[in-house]
Amino acid sequence: MATSLKNLNEYKKDTFKDMSEKTFGIVVAEWHDEITSVLCQGAVETLLKHGAKKENIFINSVPGSFELTLGAQFLALQEEIDAVICIGVVIKGDTKHDDYINHAVANGLTNVSLKFNKPVAFGLVTTNNLEQ
C-alpha cells in the first residue's frame, strides 16, 4: 500500500494558503455513520485548525456512498463554495457491489470537479470488512 510509505499526518504547514475567507462543503454518507461521522468531525477540526471559519463550513448528508456524487454536485453548484469534501465508507462483504460503487463514485466526483472547476476531495474508505 502506498500510504505505508508516507505518513499522511506529516505535511508542510507553511505552504497553506489563507483559508479564512474560503468556504467548504462537506458531503457525508449516513451509511456506516459510526465511521463517517468521526471522519466528518476530523475534517471539520482540520479545516478549523488551518484557519477556516466555522460559519464557512457547510455539511450535507446523503444516504450512502453511491449518492456522494450528487451531494457533491449540489454543493459545487453553489458559487460561494470553494471546495467540496466527500466522506463515505464502502465495505466489500460477500458480493462485488463495492467494485461498482467505488468506480462510480470515483468517476462521478472527478466529473463534478471538472464540471465546476472546484476541488472535490475523495474521502472514500474502502475495506474488505468492518474490522479493517
BALOBA-1460 file (C-alpha; in Angstrom, 3 decimals):
// residues 132
<rec num="1" residu="m" x="0.000" y="0.000" z="0.000"/>
<rec num="2" residu="a" x="1.409" y="3.387" z="-0.983"/>
<rec num="3" residu="t" x="0.350" y="5.092" z="2.254"/>
<rec num="4" residu="s" x="2.549" y="2.718" z="4.220"/>
<rec num="5" residu="l" x="5.488" y="4.574" z="2.652"/>
<rec num="6" residu="k" x="4.307" y="8.020" z="3.756"/>
<rec num="7" residu="n" x="2.875" y="9.379" z="6.982"/>
<rec num="8" residu="l" x="-0.178" y="11.332" z="5.823"/>
<rec num="9" residu="n" x="-0.129" y="13.371" z="9.049"/>
<rec num="10" residu="e" x="3.146" y="14.994" z="8.012"/>
<rec num="11" residu="y" x="2.837" y="17.948" z="5.655"/>
<rec num="12" residu="k" x="4.299" y="21.400" z="5.207"/>
<rec num="13" residu="k" x="2.001" y="23.782" z="7.052"/>
<rec num="14" residu="d" x="3.809" y="26.832" z="5.680"/>
<rec num="15" residu="t" x="2.536" y="26.016" z="2.177"/>
<rec num="16" residu="f" x="-1.110" y="26.509" z="3.171"/>
<rec num="17" residu="k" x="-2.886" y="29.497" z="1.734"/>
<rec num="18" residu="d" x="-5.106" y="31.745" z="3.825"/>
<rec num="19" residu="m" x="-8.310" y="29.765" z="4.334"/>
<rec num="20" residu="s" x="-10.165" y="32.301" z="6.457"/>
<rec num="21" residu="e" x="-12.316" y="33.512" z="3.549"/>
<rec num="22" residu="k" x="-12.745" y="30.146" z="1.828"/>
<rec num="23" residu="t" x="-15.970" y="28.176" z="2.069"/>
<rec num="24" residu="f" x="-16.130" y="24.400" z="2.223"/>
<rec num="25" residu="g" x="-18.898" y="21.944" z="1.611"/>
<rec num="26" residu="i" x="-18.723" y="18.539" z="3.221"/>
<rec num="27" residu="v" x="-20.988" y="15.755" z="1.997"/>
<rec num="28" residu="v" x="-21.062" y="12.750" z="4.282"/>
<rec num="29" residu="a" x="-22.722" y="9.366" z="3.755"/>
<rec num="30" residu="e" x="-25.078" y="8.199" z="6.500"/>
<rec num="31" residu="w" x="-24.361" y="4.528" z="5.777"/>
<rec num="32" residu="h" x="-21.781" y="3.359" z="8.343"/>
<rec num="33" residu="d" x="-22.439" y="6.525" z="10.359"/>
<rec num="34" residu="e" x="-20.300" y="5.224" z="13.226"/>
<rec num="35" residu="i" x="-17.310" y="5.737" z="10.916"/>
<rec num="36" residu="t" x="-18.356" y="8.608" z="8.645"/>
<rec num="37" residu="s" x="-19.429" y="10.877" z="11.499"/>
<rec num="38" residu="v" x="-15.981" y="10.587" z="13.091"/>
<rec num="39" residu="l" x="-14.297" y="11.273" z="9.740"/>
<rec num="40" residu="c" x="-16.538" y="14.297" z="9.188"/>
<rec num="41" residu="q" x="-15.670" y="15.640" z="12.636"/>
<rec num="42" residu="g" x="-11.985" y="15.189" z="11.817"/>
<rec num="43" residu="a" x="-12.384" y="17.047" z="8.527"/>
<rec num="44" residu="v" x="-14.085" y="19.975" z="10.272"/>
<rec num="45" residu="e" x="-11.436" y="20.074" z="13.003"/>
<rec num="46" residu="t" x="-8.659" y="20.032" z="10.412"/>
<rec num="47" residu="l" x="-10.226" y="22.872" z="8.428"/>
<rec num="48" residu="l" x="-10.633" y="24.943" z="11.599"/>
<rec num="49" residu="k" x="-7.072" y="24.161" z="12.680"/>
<rec num="50" residu="h" x="-5.811" y="25.623" z="9.403"/>
<rec num="51" residu="g" x="-7.790" y="28.837" z="9.522"/>
<rec num="52" residu="a" x="-11.217" y="28.075" z="8.074"/>
<rec num="53" residu="k" x="-14.133" y="29.706" z="9.865"/>
<rec num="54" residu="k" x="-16.868" y="27.512" z="11.320"/>
<rec num="55" residu="e" x="-19.552" y="29.590" z="9.597"/>
<rec num="56" residu="n" x="-17.869" y="28.844" z="6.248"/>
<rec num="57" residu="i" x="-18.227" y="25.066" z="6.569"/>
<rec num="58" residu="f" x="-21.469" y="23.546" z="5.276"/>
<rec num="59" residu="i" x="-22.308" y="19.900" z="5.903"/>
<rec num="60" residu="n" x="-24.861" y="17.908" z="3.914"/>
<rec num="61" residu="s" x="-25.635" y="14.231" z="4.268"/>
<rec num="62" residu="v" x="-26.626" y="11.609" z="1.744"/>
<rec num="63" residu="p" x="-27.940" y="8.078" z="2.369"/>
<rec num="64" residu="g" x="-24.851" y="6.201" z="1.181"/>
<rec num="65" residu="s" x="-21.565" y="6.466" z="-0.646"/>
<rec num="66" residu="f" x="-23.162" y="5.978" z="-4.067"/>
<rec num="67" residu="e" x="-25.001" y="9.283" z="-3.523"/>
<rec num="68" residu="l" x="-21.818" y="11.250" z="-2.712"/>
<rec num="69" residu="t" x="-21.582" y="12.352" z="-6.345"/>
<rec num="70" residu="l" x="-24.997" y="14.007" z="-6.358"/>
<rec num="71" residu="g" x="-24.365" y="15.534" z="-2.930"/>
<rec num="72" residu="a" x="-21.065" y="16.942" z="-4.172"/>
<rec num="73" residu="q" x="-22.752" y="18.368" z="-7.248"/>
<rec num="74" residu="f" x="-25.422" y="20.124" z="-5.132"/>
<rec num="75" residu="l" x="-22.659" y="21.778" z="-3.091"/>
<rec num="76" residu="a" x="-20.444" y="22.582" z="-6.072"/>
<rec num="77" residu="l" x="-23.385" y="24.310" z="-7.775"/>
<rec num="78" residu="q" x="-23.276" y="26.962" z="-5.066"/>
<rec num="79" residu="e" x="-20.940" y="29.733" z="-6.192"/>
<rec num="80" residu="e" x="-19.818" y="30.532" z="-2.653"/>
<rec num="81" residu="i" x="-18.453" y="27.002" z="-2.110"/>
<rec num="82" residu="d" x="-14.732" y="26.891" z="-2.910"/>
<rec num="83" residu="a" x="-14.141" y="23.159" z="-2.365"/>
<rec num="84" residu="v" x="-16.101" y="20.023" z="-1.533"/>
<rec num="85" residu="i" x="-15.001" y="17.192" z="0.727"/>
<rec num="86" residu="c" x="-16.728" y="13.819" z="0.314"/>
<rec num="87" residu="i" x="-16.769" y="11.219" z="3.063"/>
<rec num="88" residu="g" x="-18.108" y="7.695" z="2.776"/>
<rec num="89" residu="v" x="-17.423" y="4.053" z="3.538"/>
<rec num="90" residu="v" x="-17.805" y="1.020" z="1.277"/>
<rec num="91" residu="i" x="-17.211" y="-2.415" z="2.781"/>
<rec num="92" residu="k" x="-16.628" y="-5.304" z="0.388"/>
<rec num="93" residu="g" x="-18.565" y="-8.026" z="2.155"/>
<rec num="94" residu="d" x="-19.603" y="-11.123" z="0.202"/>
<rec num="95" residu="t" x="-20.540" y="-9.515" z="-3.125"/>
<rec num="96" residu="k" x="-18.791" y="-7.405" z="-5.751"/>
<rec num="97" residu="h" x="-21.035" y="-4.365" z="-5.169"/>
<rec num="98" residu="d" x="-18.057" y="-2.470" z="-3.794"/>
<rec num="99" residu="d" x="-16.255" y="-2.510" z="-7.151"/>
<rec num="100" residu="y" x="-19.216" y="-0.894" z="-8.877"/>
<rec num="101" residu="i" x="-19.842" y="1.683" z="-6.164"/>
<rec num="102" residu="n" x="-16.179" y="2.662" z="-5.768"/>
<rec num="103" residu="h" x="-15.712" y="3.033" z="-9.507"/>
<rec num="104" residu="a" x="-18.913" y="5.036" z="-9.935"/>
<rec num="105" residu="v" x="-18.080" y="7.380" z="-7.053"/>
<rec num="106" residu="a" x="-14.505" y="7.953" z="-8.243"/>
<rec num="107" residu="n" x="-15.659" y="8.785" z="-11.777"/>
<rec num="108" residu="g" x="-18.599" y="10.847" z="-10.577"/>
<rec num="109" residu="l" x="-16.553" y="13.002" z="-8.218"/>
<rec num="110" residu="t" x="-13.897" y="13.550" z="-10.862"/>
<rec num="111" residu="n" x="-16.605" y="14.741" z="-13.246"/>
<rec num="112" residu="v" x="-18.080" y="17.101" z="-10.633"/>
<rec num="113" residu="s" x="-14.657" y="18.614" z="-10.021"/>
<rec num="114" residu="l" x="-14.055" y="19.135" z="-13.727"/>
<rec num="115" residu="k" x="-17.565" y="20.421" z="-14.430"/>
<rec num="116" residu="f" x="-17.460" y="23.091" z="-11.724"/>
<rec num="117" residu="n" x="-13.703" y="23.735" z="-11.737"/>
<rec num="118" residu="k" x="-13.520" y="23.174" z="-7.988"/>
<rec num="119" residu="p" x="-11.561" y="20.712" z="-5.873"/>
<rec num="120" residu="v" x="-13.640" y="17.722" z="-4.795"/>
<rec num="121" residu="a" x="-11.806" y="15.624" z="-2.218"/>
<rec num="122" residu="f" x="-12.303" y="11.878" z="-2.486"/>
<rec num="123" residu="g" x="-12.615" y="10.593" z="1.082"/>
<rec num="124" residu="l" x="-13.988" y="7.123" z="0.461"/>
<rec num="125" residu="v" x="-12.837" y="4.428" z="2.880"/>
<rec num="126" residu="t" x="-12.824" y="1.052" z="1.131"/>
<rec num="127" residu="t" x="-12.225" y="-2.053" z="3.215"/>
<rec num="128" residu="n" x="-12.791" y="-5.791" z="2.980"/>
<rec num="129" residu="n" x="-14.641" y="-5.934" z="6.306"/>
<rec num="130" residu="l" x="-15.785" y="-3.746" z="9.184"/>
<rec num="131" residu="e" x="-12.822" y="-4.709" z="11.357"/>
<rec num="132" residu="q" x="-10.364" y="-3.107" z="8.950"/>
